[in-house]
Amino acid sequence: MYTDKIIELAFYTLPALITGGVAYFLFNSHFNDQQNTRRWLVQKENQKLGLPMRLQAYERLVLFLERISPNKLLIRVVPLSEDKMDYVNLLIHHIDQEFEHNLTQQIYVSDEGWMMIITAKNTVIQNLRKTAIGTDVNNADELRQRILSNQFEVESSANIAISYLKTEVTTFL
């Protein structure tokens, strides 16, 4: 008698458990799909809003690199005196000001891109100092001429960094 009741109970319970299990898995997969769709839509919206800001950051950083390029920097910043070290310090001061003005743009650029920018900045400063220390340079005008002639011999680190940023931009467009 108990066996008949257990079998009867199993006949009623087993289909209910199977139906409940199938419903659970269907609802669970439906909710997960909806959540993934919402997440994708939010990500798409953020990308649509963030892309112009990111492009603007790359534009500003390329402008920074152009402005610290020695041939453009020497045209923009004229020497205040004949002392070559004063002129180098003035040029470095302008480079540092430009860098500080664009410092916040690093949040939009990859770590490698930002390191390229820092390396370009430091290389330009190092080349300016190294040229100024040269014994055959006596005043600021000779320093300007020597820096410009060095630019024709070696590719500028700023140009290398600009090329890197250009390739980086094409990866997310």
Protein Blocks (a to p, Z undefined) as FASTA:
>chain_A
ZZmmmmmmmmmmmmmmmmmmmmmmmmmmmmmmmmmmmmmmmmmmmmmmmmmmmmmmmmmm
mmmmmmmpmklmmmmpccfbfbfklmmmmmmmmmmmmmmmmmmmmmmpcfklmmmmmmmm
mmmmmmmmmmmmpmkbmbfmlmmmmmmmmmmmpccfklmmmmmmmmmmmmmZZ
